[in-house]
């Protein structure tokens, strides 16, 4: 994709199908744009800022976002297939009711992001800040959290079986005791969780 032509995001608006494919978009600011079922395929976005945008039913396939800013945007009911986010800001971004398949977030800032009712086939969060993010009522199949900040992240009504938080950082999680079965944590985290749910102090 490195040889894709550099295009302006405006070209997508000229397409009545709201489809952008085989393109590079860089160094743009998209302000207060509302689109339903925006489709992006085989593209690279670098240093693109989306301000107050609402992309309901956003769909991206074989696409990379580098150093982009989606903070406080609405991307609910998104479908992401083989998508990479690297060094992106998604602070307060709404991704509720979405589906992730082979999607990776690396070095991203996703504090306060809404990922409720998320369904995943394969998703990976690497060195990403998810403080106060919400993963309520989610279904994880293959999900990886690697060296992430999860303090005060919410996993209510979400089964954590098969997840490994052992090399992540948190002082508190919002989670139900019965949903912790099968989750992997380190010794310090185990003490925190025991104290949280049993009010037991461990010396």
C-alpha positions, 0 to 999 in steps of 0.5 A: 500500500506504500505506492498508493496515490495521495488523495484528499478525503473530499474525494470520498464525499464526491462518491455517492457510495461513500467509498474510498479505496486504494488511497493514501490520505495524510495531514488533513483535518476533517471537521464535523462530518456526519456519514452513514456507512462510510467504507474504506478499503486498502487505504493508509491514513497518516496524521489525519484528525477527525473533529466531532465526526459521526460515522455510524456503521463505519466499515474499514478493511485492509487499512492502516491508521497512523498517528490519527485522531478520532477523539470524541468521534462516534463510530458506533456499529463499526466493522473492522477487518484487518485494520491497524491503528498505530499511535492514534488517539481515540479518547472518548471515541464511541465504538459501541455495538462494533465488530473487530476481526484481526484488528490491532491497536498499538501505542494508542490512547483510548481513555474513556473510549466506549466499546460496549457490546463489542464482538471480536474475532481477533483483536489486540491492544498493545501498549495502549492506554484504556483508562476509564474505557468501557467494555461492558456486555462484550464478547471476546473470542481471541483478545490480547491486552499487552502492556496496557493501562486498564485502571478503572476500565469497566468490564461489566457483564463481560466474561473475562475467561481466556484474557490475560491482564498480567502485564497490564497496569491497573489499581481497580477494575469495574467487573463482576466477581463471577465474570473473573473465572478464567482470567489471568492476572499477576500476583499483585493484581490478584491481591487487588481483586481479592481485596476488592471482592472479599475485603480481605487484606493480604500481608 
